[in-house]
Amino acid sequence: MTHDDVAAVEQITSEAFYDLDVRTRPADWPTPEPRSPERSGPWRTRLAHLVTHDQPGCWVAEVAGTVIGAVAALRREGLWGLSTYAVRPGLQARGAGTRLLEAALGHAAADAPGFICSSHDPRAIRRYRWAGFDVHPAMLMWGRVNRSALPPAVPGLRDGTAADIDMLDDIDRASRGAGHGVDHHVMVEQHSLLVVENGSSRSYAYVYDNGRPYLLAATDVAAAEYVLWAALARSDPTVPIDFHHLTSAHGWAVDIGLRAGLELHNRGYLALRAMAPPPAYLPSGHFL
Ligand SMILES: CC(C)(COP(=O)(O)OP(=O)(O)OC[C@H]1O[C@@H](n2cnc3c(N)ncnc32)[C@H](O)[C@@H]1OP(=O)(O)O)[C@@H](O)C(=O)NCCC(=O)NCCS
């Protein structure tokens, strides 16, 4: 993949995930929508960042000179993560995805810890399992936050800035074994940052404008609970939010979501290699 491919890859991933959602949406779920222009711009920025920093993990598949599929994997302090992976609808299940994933896996040692926030596409999870990943069924929470459930105050809470990045990397190492490094510079540009510090118990969350947590990491579960409540308190009471890829290791987050009035559903998987689901950590699908 080169920077010239970024726009085509953004389009393919948008089509592939929209097609998957339309084909597989439970009857009582909100109608899927294609990725909006407001979301496409930041998506391209994130992918261009990976092409700059992780080119050996970024690949496209072409047919007659036209891009029909893509994969982007990153490597941070020894942790390999899959950031995006899609083949154009209509051309799936013909082997392109297998070749792409093999290429992206070459961006790290075969036994390096690996992290994938998998979709519920059975073709995707088949690939990850055959690539040697452990499969952890995942849950999501969805709905409007019940304001009366919010705690009166979160001790040690403040807004974060780029000046906090060294500390954020320390929290990452404590929670998932590897800092996000250069990715923090993109996330701090694209999201609000909440930080909770109570002595050595620390956490942070990047949060969308609507209060939806984008990525959360903590030194311990108590700090994770504080910052998740702080994120939910930022939500618009009229707009449903969701957070994804909770496993049975994240009972604390399920409890908070239930107390806040959100619905619990099961959807997708965490596919992990050489590591267990980190309990005090909610990954971002893009930067994991
Ligand atoms: C996941 C994805 C990238 C894989 O690419 P692909 O080109 O379809 O993959 P391949 O053809 O190499 O492999 C698909 C496998 O699923 C199998 N398969 C096809 N249809 C299937 C179905 N309905 N259920 C289960 N397995 C199925 C194929 O037989 C093949 O397995 P095999 O090679 O062991 O026989 C592609 O399907 C896709 O874009 N899906 C939608 C987006 C998505 O969910 N991406 C994953 C993000 S985490």
The ligand as an SDF file (V2000), in Angstrom:
LIG
                    3D

 48 50  0  0  0  0  0  0  0  0999 V2000
  -12.8870  -10.8090    6.1210 C   0  0  0  0  0  0  0  0  0  0  0  0
  -12.4840  -10.5950    4.6700 C   0  0  0  0  0  0  0  0  0  0  0  0
  -11.4610   -9.4510    4.5680 C   0  0  0  0  0  0  0  0  0  0  0  0
  -11.8070  -11.8920    4.1640 C   0  0  0  0  0  0  0  0  0  0  0  0
  -11.4650  -11.7330    2.8150 O   0  0  0  0  0  0  0  0  0  0  0  0
  -11.9240  -12.8660    1.7610 P   0  0  0  0  0  0  0  0  0  0  0  0
  -11.2960  -12.5340    0.4690 O   0  0  0  0  0  0  0  0  0  0  0  0
  -13.4000  -13.0000    1.8370 O   0  0  0  0  0  0  0  0  0  0  0  0
  -11.1890  -14.1310    2.4600 O   0  0  0  0  0  0  0  0  0  0  0  0
  -10.8280  -15.5420    1.8360 P   0  0  0  0  0  0  0  0  0  0  0  0
  -11.6240  -15.8190    0.6130 O   0  0  0  0  0  0  0  0  0  0  0  0
   -9.3590  -15.6290    1.7100 O   0  0  0  0  0  0  0  0  0  0  0  0
  -11.2380  -16.4880    3.0290 O   0  0  0  0  0  0  0  0  0  0  0  0
  -12.5850  -16.5670    3.4520 C   0  0  0  0  0  0  0  0  0  0  0  0
  -12.8240  -17.8960    4.1190 C   0  0  0  0  0  0  0  0  0  0  0  0
  -14.1630  -17.9450    4.6100 O   0  0  0  0  0  0  0  0  0  0  0  0
  -14.8280  -19.0600    4.0530 C   0  0  0  0  0  0  0  0  0  0  0  0
  -16.2240  -18.6640    3.9190 N   0  0  0  0  0  0  0  0  0  0  0  0
  -16.8520  -18.1190    2.8620 C   0  0  0  0  0  0  0  0  0  0  0  0
  -18.1350  -17.8750    3.1730 N   0  0  0  0  0  0  0  0  0  0  0  0
  -18.3070  -18.2490    4.4570 C   0  0  0  0  0  0  0  0  0  0  0  0
  -19.4120  -18.2620    5.3540 C   0  0  0  0  0  0  0  0  0  0  0  0
  -20.5960  -17.7910    4.9780 N   0  0  0  0  0  0  0  0  0  0  0  0
  -19.2220  -18.7290    6.5990 N   0  0  0  0  0  0  0  0  0  0  0  0
  -18.0140  -19.2020    6.9900 C   0  0  0  0  0  0  0  0  0  0  0  0
  -16.9400  -19.2090    6.1880 N   0  0  0  0  0  0  0  0  0  0  0  0
  -17.0860  -18.7460    4.9400 C   0  0  0  0  0  0  0  0  0  0  0  0
  -14.1070  -19.3410    2.7700 C   0  0  0  0  0  0  0  0  0  0  0  0
  -14.2930  -20.6830    2.3530 O   0  0  0  0  0  0  0  0  0  0  0  0
  -12.6720  -19.0600    3.1610 C   0  0  0  0  0  0  0  0  0  0  0  0
  -12.1150  -20.0700    3.9640 O   0  0  0  0  0  0  0  0  0  0  0  0
  -11.1170  -21.1940    3.3710 P   0  0  0  0  0  0  0  0  0  0  0  0
  -10.1130  -20.4820    2.5310 O   0  0  0  0  0  0  0  0  0  0  0  0
  -10.5080  -21.8290    4.5790 O   0  0  0  0  0  0  0  0  0  0  0  0
  -11.9870  -22.1150    2.5600 O   0  0  0  0  0  0  0  0  0  0  0  0
  -13.6980  -10.2650    3.7520 C   0  0  0  0  0  0  0  0  0  0  0  0
  -14.6020  -11.3580    3.7510 O   0  0  0  0  0  0  0  0  0  0  0  0
  -14.4330   -8.9870    4.1670 C   0  0  0  0  0  0  0  0  0  0  0  0
  -14.1130   -7.9250    3.6570 O   0  0  0  0  0  0  0  0  0  0  0  0
  -15.4350   -9.0690    5.0780 N   0  0  0  0  0  0  0  0  0  0  0  0
  -16.2050   -7.8700    5.4910 C   0  0  0  0  0  0  0  0  0  0  0  0
  -15.3520   -6.9030    6.3090 C   0  0  0  0  0  0  0  0  0  0  0  0
  -14.8420   -7.5680    7.5670 C   0  0  0  0  0  0  0  0  0  0  0  0
  -15.5810   -8.1060    8.3720 O   0  0  0  0  0  0  0  0  0  0  0  0
  -13.5000   -7.4670    7.7580 N   0  0  0  0  0  0  0  0  0  0  0  0
  -12.8370   -8.0110    8.9420 C   0  0  0  0  0  0  0  0  0  0  0  0
  -12.5290   -6.9070    9.8830 C   0  0  0  0  0  0  0  0  0  0  0  0
  -12.0820   -7.4750   11.5020 S   0  0  0  0  0  0  0  0  0  0  0  0
  1  2  1  0
  2  3  1  0
  2  4  1  0
  2 36  1  0
  4  5  1  0
  5  6  1  0
  6  7  2  0
  6  8  1  0
  6  9  1  0
  9 10  1  0
 10 11  2  0
 10 12  1  0
 10 13  1  0
 13 14  1  0
 14 15  1  0
 15 16  1  0
 15 30  1  0
 16 17  1  0
 17 18  1  0
 17 28  1  0
 18 19  1  0
 18 27  1  0
 19 20  2  0
 20 21  1  0
 21 22  1  0
 21 27  2  0
 22 23  1  0
 22 24  2  0
 24 25  1  0
 25 26  2  0
 26 27  1  0
 28 29  1  0
 28 30  1  0
 30 31  1  0
 31 32  1  0
 32 33  2  0
 32 34  1  0
 32 35  1  0
 36 37  1  0
 36 38  1  0
 38 39  2  0
 38 40  1  0
 40 41  1  0
 41 42  1  0
 42 43  1  0
 43 44  2  0
 43 45  1  0
 45 46  1  0
 46 47  1  0
 47 48  1  0
M  END
$$$$
